[in-house]
Amino acid sequence: MFADDLGWGDLACYGHPYARTPAIDKLASEGTRFTQFYVTGVTCCPSRTGFMTGLHTARFPKYPADYGFGDRITITELLKKRGYRTGHFGKWHIGPDARSGMYGIDEFSGGENTKGTPRGRDAGLFDAAIDFIKRHQDKPFYVNVWGHATHYPVSVHRDLAAEFNDVRVDRDDFSQTMQVKFDECEKIGGNLDTAMRQYLGDVRAIDENVKRLLVTLDDLGLRENTIVVFSSDHGPAPVLLGAKQESKEFSANMLGYAGEFRGGKHEQYEGGVRSPFIIRWPGRINAGQVDTTSVVSGMDWLPTLCSITGITDVPAQLDGEDVSDIWLGNSRDRGKPLFWKTSNPGQSGSLRDGIWKFHLNHRGQAGAYLYNLSRDPAESKNVAANRPEVTKRLETKLRNWIAELPTSYEKSNNKAKKEKKKLDRQRKRERQKQ
């Protein structure tokens, strides 16, 4: 189960002071909750590409959201060959053809549109996933449940927001990194209490839908032999957008929380690349454990599931690694560093290696930026000048990795797609007024 733009700190079990997520919190208590889980990219497609292929999106010369994965095999294809029934429900963003049969996916559905209802915008796609599970309960199955909450725009039914009428935002309940969002919300005329209730309502709806799926597994007697994972594709969306700091109708409601971490969606700071990750497998994965030391990634998904399910024809080239031993409770250092880079030759990228986080020419600022995450998880103090040997070593690693990547990228006409989406939204609003 994959939330969209849900921040590292947006769940009660990850420290949100106001969130009410009893189902997901219970899932965490019945399994292991990781605090150092990283996604592959800082927007939707790059993150999902890592999960599906075990490769970084920057390795694809044709952007996967526009052109798909080419001849790269996916986890769903590998599991289908192994005898699993495969389903994908909800958001796609991994190629131009969202349909059953792609990537070894037996059944795809976006689900019924339930946006604006008391059940939340993802209820329809969870309905479809639950139906798939019921129909295939007697066979091995694999299901992607990729929701839309809490992606922009957050605008929930009044009943969901009303559950939080008692919430009054106290800025001191949040980290210093969150204060910028609060300032921006008020700058564009938003009310912190009203905006927070909207956002919390969207998160609450996620929790209710997760609960329904978990109850289904229990009712079918599938709890003991089903691995259940809950995560998010990257950090929370900003209030103001881009270099021009633009706002839209519901921008004030985008109060996703990355905890103590700096940044969010579109940024390679910890708040953009670190996400919640909860996994339950009764009798195999430790219950009630919080893993604060292991560094794991969405790119590990493919090789790890292959290891668990006995798939041996794993692709030779992988950016991720098999971390099944870590999932099962073992403690060890990560074997591979983690890299982040957009599909843009001019963007220099960043990496994490051990306790160090390194950025090169970050967000238009020339130079090297080095942070010791064990002492400075908020990436507030650049120690590159103080640790020149570490800076040089990590810059060399990053440049060597970038040298492996394509020197140019192909994307489709994004301007035309945006214009079509804008027109579709206008037509939808006109229909609603009729």
One Martini backbone bead per residue (centre of mass of N, CA, C, O) as a GRO file, in nm:
protein
  434
    1MET     BB    1   0.094   0.038   0.025
    2PHE     BB    2   0.057   0.367  -0.135
    3ALA     BB    3   0.120   0.674  -0.075
    4ASP     BB    4   0.080   1.034  -0.159
    5ASP     BB    5   0.287   1.262  -0.015
    6LEU     BB    6   0.358   1.132   0.249
    7GLY     BB    7   0.496   1.199   0.535
    8TRP     BB    8   0.706   1.087   0.774
    9GLY     BB    9   0.515   1.261   1.007
   10ASP     BB   10   0.186   1.175   0.941
   11LEU     BB   11   0.191   0.968   1.170
   12ALA     BB   12   0.149   0.869   1.486
   13CYS     BB   13   0.393   0.652   1.483
   14TYR     BB   14   0.580   0.917   1.371
   15GLY     BB   15   0.477   1.184   1.563
   16HIS     BB   16   0.212   1.305   1.523
   17PRO     BB   17   0.015   1.518   1.723
   18TYR     BB   18  -0.289   1.468   1.551
   19ALA     BB   19  -0.303   1.208   1.432
   20ARG     BB   20  -0.544   0.940   1.319
   21THR     BB   21  -0.393   0.598   1.296
   22PRO     BB   22  -0.483   0.303   1.413
   23ALA     BB   23  -0.430   0.093   1.187
   24ILE     BB   24  -0.132   0.164   1.124
   25ASP     BB   25  -0.033   0.141   1.415
   26LYS     BB   26  -0.105  -0.157   1.443
   27LEU     BB   27   0.070  -0.259   1.217
   28ALA     BB   28   0.333  -0.170   1.357
   29SER     BB   29   0.289  -0.349   1.619
   30GLU     BB   30   0.288  -0.623   1.422
   31GLY     BB   31   0.566  -0.508   1.327
   32THR     BB   32   0.791  -0.313   1.132
   33ARG     BB   33   0.952   0.004   1.187
   34PHE     BB   34   1.102   0.235   0.976
   35THR     BB   35   1.330   0.531   0.986
   36GLN     BB   36   1.540   0.443   0.719
   37PHE     BB   37   1.362   0.505   0.462
   38TYR     BB   38   1.403   0.508   0.099
   39VAL     BB   39   1.362   0.668  -0.191
   40THR     BB   40   1.436   0.719  -0.535
   41GLY     BB   41   1.248   0.982  -0.543
   42VAL     BB   42   1.083   1.327  -0.553
   43THR     BB   43   0.877   1.182  -0.738
   44CYS     BB   44   0.662   0.961  -0.859
   45CYS     BB   45   0.808   0.797  -1.084
   46PRO     BB   46   1.092   0.744  -0.958
   47SER     BB   47   0.987   0.582  -0.716
   48ARG     BB   48   0.825   0.357  -0.875
   49THR     BB   49   1.058   0.253  -1.044
   50GLY     BB   50   1.223   0.130  -0.816
   51PHE     BB   51   1.016  -0.080  -0.725
   52MET     BB   52   0.970  -0.226  -1.010
   53THR     BB   53   1.309  -0.252  -1.104
   54GLY     BB   54   1.574  -0.163  -0.921
   55LEU     BB   55   1.598   0.120  -1.061
   56HIS     BB   56   1.701   0.412  -1.162
   57THR     BB   57   1.558   0.652  -1.352
   58ALA     BB   58   1.834   0.778  -1.464
   59ARG     BB   59   1.887   0.514  -1.654
   60PHE     BB   60   1.660   0.622  -1.835
   61PRO     BB   61   1.641   0.781  -2.142
   62LYS     BB   62   1.337   0.721  -2.105
   63TYR     BB   63   1.077   0.835  -1.952
   64PRO     BB   64   0.864   0.626  -1.787
   65ALA     BB   65   0.596   0.793  -1.780
   66ASP     BB   66   0.606   0.807  -2.112
   67TYR     BB   67   0.759   0.500  -2.198
   68GLY     BB   68   0.848   0.324  -1.984
   69PHE     BB   69   1.069   0.022  -1.936
   70GLY     BB   70   1.086  -0.144  -2.172
   71ASP     BB   71   1.301  -0.432  -2.123
   72ARG     BB   72   1.245  -0.412  -1.829
   73ILE     BB   73   1.200  -0.594  -1.560
   74THR     BB   74   0.953  -0.676  -1.324
   75ILE     BB   75   0.809  -0.779  -1.036
   76THR     BB   76   0.541  -0.872  -1.169
   77GLU     BB   77   0.668  -1.059  -1.380
   78LEU     BB   78   0.821  -1.244  -1.187
   79LEU     BB   79   0.571  -1.336  -1.019
   80LYS     BB   80   0.405  -1.451  -1.248
   81LYS     BB   81   0.613  -1.673  -1.323
   82ARG     BB   82   0.577  -1.794  -1.019
   83GLY     BB   83   0.232  -1.786  -0.984
   84TYR     BB   84   0.117  -1.510  -0.957
   85ARG     BB   85  -0.127  -1.293  -0.889
   86THR     BB   86  -0.176  -0.967  -1.043
   87GLY     BB   87  -0.222  -0.633  -0.902
   88HIS     BB   88  -0.344  -0.290  -0.991
   89PHE     BB   89  -0.436  -0.004  -0.777
   90GLY     BB   90  -0.460   0.312  -0.916
   91LYS     BB   91  -0.194   0.453  -0.955
   92TRP     BB   92   0.061   0.493  -1.192
   93HIS     BB   93   0.322   0.646  -1.347
   94ILE     BB   94   0.466   0.393  -1.560
   95GLY     BB   95   0.323   0.490  -1.825
   96PRO     BB   96   0.100   0.513  -2.104
   97ASP     BB   97  -0.020   0.210  -2.022
   98ALA     BB   98  -0.310   0.170  -1.832
   99ARG     BB   99  -0.321  -0.182  -1.804
  100SER     BB  100  -0.392  -0.479  -1.853
  101GLY     BB  101  -0.075  -0.667  -1.907
  102MET     BB  102   0.120  -0.490  -1.787
  103TYR     BB  103   0.400  -0.599  -1.637
  104GLY     BB  104   0.234  -0.863  -1.544
  105ILE     BB  105  -0.057  -0.745  -1.506
  106ASP     BB  106  -0.363  -0.882  -1.477
  107GLU     BB  107  -0.490  -0.630  -1.299
  108PHE     BB  108  -0.643  -0.312  -1.370
  109SER     BB  109  -0.746  -0.027  -1.151
  110GLY     BB  110  -0.871   0.292  -1.050
  111GLY     BB  111  -1.145   0.298  -0.966
  112GLU     BB  112  -1.377   0.449  -0.810
  113ASN     BB  113  -1.494   0.767  -0.776
  114THR     BB  114  -1.453   0.916  -0.425
  115LYS     BB  115  -1.429   1.203  -0.441
  116GLY     BB  116  -1.578   1.391  -0.177
  117THR     BB  117  -1.623   1.169   0.024
  118PRO     BB  118  -1.635   1.014   0.337
  119ARG     BB  119  -1.428   0.778   0.226
  120GLY     BB  120  -1.257   0.897   0.020
  121ARG     BB  121  -1.057   0.894  -0.272
  122ASP     BB  122  -0.957   0.566  -0.224
  123ALA     BB  123  -1.197   0.365  -0.193
  124GLY     BB  124  -1.228   0.244  -0.482
  125LEU     BB  125  -0.944   0.109  -0.502
  126PHE     BB  126  -0.981  -0.066  -0.251
  127ASP     BB  127  -1.221  -0.221  -0.351
  128ALA     BB  128  -1.070  -0.354  -0.589
  129ALA     BB  129  -0.853  -0.496  -0.421
  130ILE     BB  130  -1.044  -0.663  -0.242
  131ASP     BB  131  -1.176  -0.817  -0.473
  132PHE     BB  132  -0.921  -0.954  -0.574
  133ILE     BB  133  -0.853  -1.108  -0.316
  134LYS     BB  134  -1.114  -1.274  -0.301
  135ARG     BB  135  -1.072  -1.414  -0.591
  136HIS     BB  136  -0.746  -1.503  -0.489
  137GLN     BB  137  -0.720  -1.658  -0.202
  138ASP     BB  138  -0.617  -1.957  -0.327
  139LYS     BB  139  -0.373  -1.784  -0.424
  140PRO     BB  140  -0.109  -1.638  -0.520
  141PHE     BB  141  -0.046  -1.285  -0.441
  142TYR     BB  142  -0.015  -0.950  -0.590
  143VAL     BB  143  -0.044  -0.602  -0.458
  144ASN     BB  144  -0.108  -0.282  -0.576
  145VAL     BB  145  -0.177   0.010  -0.359
  146TRP     BB  146  -0.223   0.327  -0.518
  147GLY     BB  147  -0.271   0.619  -0.397
  148HIS     BB  148  -0.358   0.982  -0.371
  149ALA     BB  149  -0.322   1.021  -0.092
  150THR     BB  150  -0.185   1.360  -0.032
  151HIS     BB  151  -0.230   1.489  -0.291
  152TYR     BB  152  -0.276   1.727  -0.492
  153PRO     BB  153  -0.568   1.811  -0.377
  154VAL     BB  154  -0.674   1.906  -0.054
  155SER     BB  155  -1.033   1.807  -0.037
  156VAL     BB  156  -1.253   1.729   0.196
  157HIS     BB  157  -1.495   1.614   0.353
  158ARG     BB  158  -1.658   1.745   0.619
  159ASP     BB  159  -1.650   1.485   0.797
  160LEU     BB  160  -1.342   1.452   0.807
  161ALA     BB  161  -1.274   1.733   0.924
  162ALA     BB  162  -1.465   1.714   1.183
  163GLU     BB  163  -1.282   1.511   1.348
  164PHE     BB  164  -1.086   1.799   1.391
  165ASN     BB  165  -1.226   2.037   1.558
  166ASP     BB  166  -1.021   2.020   1.815
  167VAL     BB  167  -0.801   2.143   1.649
  168ARG     BB  168  -0.506   2.332   1.753
  169VAL     BB  169  -0.245   2.499   1.644
  170ASP     BB  170   0.084   2.432   1.770
  171ARG     BB  171   0.390   2.512   1.675
  172ASP     BB  172   0.549   2.358   1.913
  173ASP     BB  173   0.463   2.062   1.797
  174PHE     BB  174   0.683   2.139   1.588
  175SER     BB  175   0.924   2.170   1.389
  176GLN     BB  176   1.126   2.398   1.240
  177THR     BB  177   1.076   2.296   0.940
  178MET     BB  178   0.752   2.365   0.955
  179GLN     BB  179   0.733   2.681   0.975
  180VAL     BB  180   0.735   2.753   0.675
  181LYS     BB  181   0.456   2.639   0.607
  182PHE     BB  182   0.296   2.813   0.797
  183ASP     BB  183   0.378   3.080   0.674
  184GLU     BB  184   0.265   3.022   0.388
  185CYS     BB  185  -0.027   2.974   0.460
  186GLU     BB  186  -0.073   3.264   0.579
  187LYS     BB  187   0.025   3.431   0.334
  188ILE     BB  188  -0.234   3.307   0.150
  189GLY     BB  189  -0.484   3.300   0.379
  190GLY     BB  190  -0.458   3.079   0.575
  191ASN     BB  191  -0.581   2.846   0.814
  192LEU     BB  192  -0.434   2.633   1.021
  193ASP     BB  193  -0.672   2.473   1.132
  194THR     BB  194  -0.826   2.419   0.868
  195ALA     BB  195  -0.591   2.294   0.707
  196MET     BB  196  -0.524   2.064   0.905
  197ARG     BB  197  -0.801   1.923   0.893
  198GLN     BB  198  -0.785   1.848   0.600
  199TYR     BB  199  -0.530   1.676   0.609
  200LEU     BB  200  -0.619   1.480   0.834
  201GLY     BB  201  -0.861   1.370   0.674
  202ASP     BB  202  -0.693   1.230   0.454
  203VAL     BB  203  -0.537   1.044   0.646
  204ARG     BB  204  -0.783   0.908   0.772
  205ALA     BB  205  -0.881   0.772   0.511
  206ILE     BB  206  -0.644   0.590   0.475
  207ASP     BB  207  -0.683   0.430   0.738
  208GLU     BB  208  -0.965   0.316   0.672
  209ASN     BB  209  -0.874   0.158   0.417
  210VAL     BB  210  -0.664  -0.016   0.550
  211LYS     BB  211  -0.853  -0.154   0.745
  212ARG     BB  212  -1.030  -0.300   0.534
  213LEU     BB  213  -0.802  -0.477   0.421
  214LEU     BB  214  -0.715  -0.615   0.687
  215VAL     BB  215  -0.991  -0.741   0.752
  216THR     BB  216  -1.004  -0.917   0.502
  217LEU     BB  217  -0.763  -1.096   0.567
  218ASP     BB  218  -0.885  -1.205   0.827
  219ASP     BB  219  -1.156  -1.320   0.714
  220LEU     BB  220  -0.978  -1.516   0.508
  221GLY     BB  221  -0.714  -1.626   0.661
  222LEU     BB  222  -0.433  -1.440   0.560
  223ARG     BB  223  -0.238  -1.321   0.771
  224GLU     BB  224   0.004  -1.536   0.810
  225ASN     BB  225   0.068  -1.538   0.463
  226THR     BB  226   0.098  -1.207   0.462
  227ILE     BB  227   0.250  -0.939   0.319
  228VAL     BB  228   0.257  -0.612   0.470
  229VAL     BB  229   0.271  -0.279   0.322
  230PHE     BB  230   0.362   0.060   0.425
  231SER     BB  231   0.383   0.369   0.228
  232SER     BB  232   0.572   0.625   0.045
  233ASP     BB  233   0.698   0.801  -0.235
  234HIS     BB  234   0.744   1.073  -0.060
  235GLY     BB  235   0.742   1.370   0.029
  236PRO     BB  236   0.589   1.649   0.102
  237ALA     BB  237   0.418   1.892  -0.019
  238PRO     BB  238   0.407   2.204  -0.097
  239VAL     BB  239   0.263   2.511  -0.076
  240LEU     BB  240   0.472   2.640  -0.259
  241LEU     BB  241   0.555   2.675  -0.607
  242GLY     BB  242   0.850   2.701  -0.692
  243ALA     BB  243   1.034   2.980  -0.770
  244LYS     BB  244   0.756   3.162  -0.766
  245GLN     BB  245   0.566   3.084  -0.536
  246GLU     BB  246   0.300   2.938  -0.596
  247SER     BB  247  -0.061   2.934  -0.589
  248LYS     BB  248  -0.360   2.762  -0.508
  249GLU     BB  249  -0.661   2.684  -0.395
  250PHE     BB  250  -0.528   2.431  -0.191
  251SER     BB  251  -0.241   2.504  -0.072
  252ALA     BB  252  -0.292   2.548   0.239
  253ASN     BB  253  -0.345   2.221   0.288
  254MET     BB  254  -0.022   2.150   0.258
  255LEU     BB  255   0.058   1.992   0.574
  256GLY     BB  256   0.289   1.815   0.550
  257TYR     BB  257   0.512   1.594   0.748
  258ALA     BB  258   0.881   1.547   0.810
  259GLY     BB  259   0.951   1.634   1.074
  260GLU     BB  260   1.289   1.706   1.130
  261PHE     BB  261   1.308   1.735   0.830
  262ARG     BB  262   1.429   1.860   0.543
  263GLY     BB  263   1.195   1.917   0.331
  264GLY     BB  264   1.056   1.763   0.020
  265LYS     BB  265   0.913   1.764  -0.240
  266HIS     BB  266   1.174   1.800  -0.491
  267GLU     BB  267   1.379   1.709  -0.262
  268GLN     BB  268   1.704   1.573  -0.135
  269TYR     BB  269   1.630   1.588   0.125
  270GLU     BB  270   1.511   1.403   0.380
  271GLY     BB  271   1.207   1.502   0.343
  272GLY     BB  272   1.203   1.375   0.038
  273VAL     BB  273   1.345   1.060   0.086
  274ARG     BB  274   1.194   1.007   0.353
  275SER     BB  275   0.988   0.729   0.468
  276PRO     BB  276   0.752   0.538   0.548
  277PHE     BB  277   0.792   0.189   0.691
  278ILE     BB  278   0.575  -0.098   0.696
  279ILE     BB  279   0.599  -0.445   0.823
  280ARG     BB  280   0.405  -0.759   0.787
  281TRP     BB  281   0.491  -1.104   0.920
  282PRO     BB  282   0.385  -1.349   1.077
  283GLY     BB  283   0.661  -1.518   1.234
  284ARG     BB  284   0.902  -1.341   1.074
  285ILE     BB  285   0.839  -1.055   1.166
  286ASN     BB  286   0.887  -0.839   1.394
  287ALA     BB  287   0.707  -0.737   1.662
  288GLY     BB  288   0.729  -0.410   1.777
  289GLN     BB  289   0.947  -0.291   1.586
  290VAL     BB  290   1.215  -0.041   1.579
  291ASP     BB  291   1.410   0.063   1.307
  292THR     BB  292   1.695   0.296   1.342
  293THR     BB  293   1.956   0.175   1.154
  294SER     BB  294   1.846   0.083   0.894
  295VAL     BB  295   1.920   0.106   0.541
  296VAL     BB  296   1.651   0.149   0.316
  297SER     BB  297   1.487   0.074  -0.009
  298GLY     BB  298   1.288   0.074  -0.292
  299MET     BB  299   1.515  -0.076  -0.466
  300ASP     BB  300   1.488  -0.348  -0.279
  301TRP     BB  301   1.221  -0.485  -0.355
  302LEU     BB  302   1.290  -0.684  -0.581
  303PRO     BB  303   1.527  -0.854  -0.454
  304THR     BB  304   1.373  -0.928  -0.194
  305LEU     BB  305   1.124  -1.076  -0.314
  306CYS     BB  306   1.289  -1.282  -0.468
  307SER     BB  307   1.414  -1.415  -0.220
  308ILE     BB  308   1.146  -1.495  -0.072
  309THR     BB  309   1.015  -1.649  -0.348
  310GLY     BB  310   1.259  -1.794  -0.522
  311ILE     BB  311   1.387  -1.604  -0.727
  312THR     BB  312   1.667  -1.633  -0.967
  313ASP     BB  313   1.603  -1.435  -1.227
  314VAL     BB  314   1.778  -1.186  -1.168
  315PRO     BB  315   1.888  -0.903  -1.241
  316ALA     BB  316   2.207  -0.789  -1.277
  317GLN     BB  317   2.101  -0.498  -1.272
  318LEU     BB  318   2.130  -0.312  -0.960
  319ASP     BB  319   2.060  -0.062  -0.712
  320GLY     BB  320   1.972  -0.266  -0.533
  321GLU     BB  321   1.908  -0.490  -0.245
  322ASP     BB  322   1.910  -0.758  -0.040
  323VAL     BB  323   1.694  -0.714   0.273
  324SER     BB  324   1.564  -0.966   0.415
  325ASP     BB  325   1.733  -0.978   0.676
  326ILE     BB  326   1.630  -0.706   0.783
  327TRP     BB  327   1.331  -0.763   0.786
  328LEU     BB  328   1.398  -1.022   0.990
  329GLY     BB  329   1.612  -0.854   1.211
  330ASN     BB  330   1.873  -0.784   1.109
  331SER     BB  331   2.206  -0.640   1.150
  332ARG     BB  332   2.338  -0.403   0.905
  333ASP     BB  333   2.509  -0.278   0.663
  334ARG     BB  334   2.508  -0.127   0.383
  335GLY     BB  335   2.634  -0.205   0.059
  336LYS     BB  336   2.494   0.048  -0.077
  337PRO     BB  337   2.460   0.334  -0.196
  338LEU     BB  338   2.262   0.630  -0.224
  339PHE     BB  339   2.091   0.775  -0.501
  340TRP     BB  340   2.022   1.110  -0.649
  341LYS     BB  341   1.844   1.188  -0.963
  342THR     BB  342   1.753   1.344  -1.226
  343SER     BB  343   1.633   1.366  -1.569
  344ASN     BB  344   1.913   1.565  -1.578
  345PRO     BB  345   2.224   1.648  -1.680
  346GLY     BB  346   2.247   1.924  -1.491
  347GLN     BB  347   2.208   1.739  -1.247
  348SER     BB  348   2.412   1.625  -0.975
  349GLY     BB  349   2.317   1.535  -0.695
  350SER     BB  350   2.306   1.260  -0.448
  351LEU     BB  351   2.410   1.103  -0.126
  352ARG     BB  352   2.426   0.795   0.071
  353ASP     BB  353   2.693   0.709   0.320
  354GLY     BB  354   2.612   0.609   0.589
  355ILE     BB  355   2.626   0.906   0.779
  356TRP     BB  356   2.632   1.039   0.493
  357LYS     BB  357   2.542   1.349   0.325
  358PHE     BB  358   2.551   1.439  -0.031
  359HIS     BB  359   2.586   1.747  -0.214
  360LEU     BB  360   2.582   1.872  -0.559
  361ASN     BB  361   2.483   2.154  -0.656
  362HIS     BB  362   2.231   2.249  -0.487
  363ARG     BB  363   1.973   2.406  -0.615
  364GLY     BB  364   2.193   2.613  -0.768
  365GLN     BB  365   2.421   2.558  -0.557
  366ALA     BB  366   2.736   2.582  -0.544
  367GLY     BB  367   2.891   2.294  -0.437
  368ALA     BB  368   2.951   2.138  -0.127
  369TYR     BB  369   2.739   1.908   0.076
  370LEU     BB  370   2.778   1.812   0.423
  371TYR     BB  371   2.624   1.552   0.634
  372ASN     BB  372   2.569   1.440   0.968
  373LEU     BB  373   2.307   1.236   1.049
  374SER     BB  374   2.379   1.153   1.348
  375ARG     BB  375   2.378   1.483   1.428
  376ASP     BB  376   2.217   1.605   1.143
  377PRO     BB  377   1.913   1.532   1.018
  378ALA     BB  378   1.838   1.842   0.912
  379GLU     BB  379   2.062   1.969   0.744
  380SER     BB  380   2.213   2.251   0.885
  381LYS     BB  381   2.535   2.157   0.866
  382ASN     BB  382   2.805   2.228   0.677
  383VAL     BB  383   3.109   2.000   0.667
  384ALA     BB  384   3.300   2.005   0.417
  385ALA     BB  385   3.545   2.181   0.524
  386ASN     BB  386   3.603   1.977   0.775
  387ARG     BB  387   3.571   1.711   0.555
  388PRO     BB  388   3.757   1.664   0.284
  389GLU     BB  389   3.786   1.352   0.257
  390VAL     BB  390   3.484   1.288   0.243
  391THR     BB  391   3.406   1.477   0.015
  392LYS     BB  392   3.588   1.350  -0.201
  393ARG     BB  393   3.483   1.060  -0.190
  394LEU     BB  394   3.179   1.126  -0.256
  395GLU     BB  395   3.220   1.281  -0.518
  396THR     BB  396   3.345   1.046  -0.670
  397LYS     BB  397   3.105   0.853  -0.648
  398LEU     BB  398   2.899   1.036  -0.786
  399ARG     BB  399   3.048   1.083  -1.056
  400ASN     BB  400   3.072   0.783  -1.134
  401TRP     BB  401   2.769   0.733  -1.149
  402ILE     BB  402   2.695   0.953  -1.357
  403ALA     BB  403   2.879   0.824  -1.586
  404GLU     BB  404   2.660   0.582  -1.630
  405LEU     BB  405   2.469   0.776  -1.753
  406PRO     BB  406   2.292   0.946  -1.944
  407THR     BB  407   2.336   1.245  -2.156
  408SER     BB  408   2.026   1.203  -2.230
  409TYR     BB  409   1.671   1.294  -2.253
  410GLU     BB  410   1.334   1.165  -2.298
  411LYS     BB  411   1.036   1.354  -2.347
  412SER     BB  412   0.737   1.454  -2.358
  413ASN     BB  413   0.475   1.678  -2.406
  414ASN     BB  414   0.403   1.841  -2.124
  415LYS     BB  415   0.239   2.085  -2.215
  416ALA     BB  416   0.008   1.930  -2.349
  417LYS     BB  417  -0.077   1.769  -2.099
  418LYS     BB  418  -0.149   2.012  -1.920
  419GLU     BB  419  -0.368   2.128  -2.104
  420LYS     BB  420  -0.553   1.881  -2.092
  421LYS     BB  421  -0.595   1.877  -1.786
  422LYS     BB  422  -0.715   2.158  -1.767
  423LEU     BB  423  -0.959   2.100  -1.951
  424ASP     BB  424  -1.074   1.865  -1.786
  425ARG     BB  425  -1.128   2.032  -1.529
  426GLN     BB  426  -1.322   2.235  -1.653
  427ARG     BB  427  -1.535   2.027  -1.746
  428LYS     BB  428  -1.593   1.912  -1.467
  429ARG     BB  429  -1.695   2.173  -1.335
  430GLU     BB  430  -1.928   2.213  -1.534
  431ARG     BB  431  -2.080   1.950  -1.467
  432GLN     BB  432  -2.119   2.010  -1.158
  433LYS     BB  433  -2.304   2.270  -1.210
  434GLN     BB  434  -2.551   2.115  -1.363
   0.00000   0.00000   0.00000
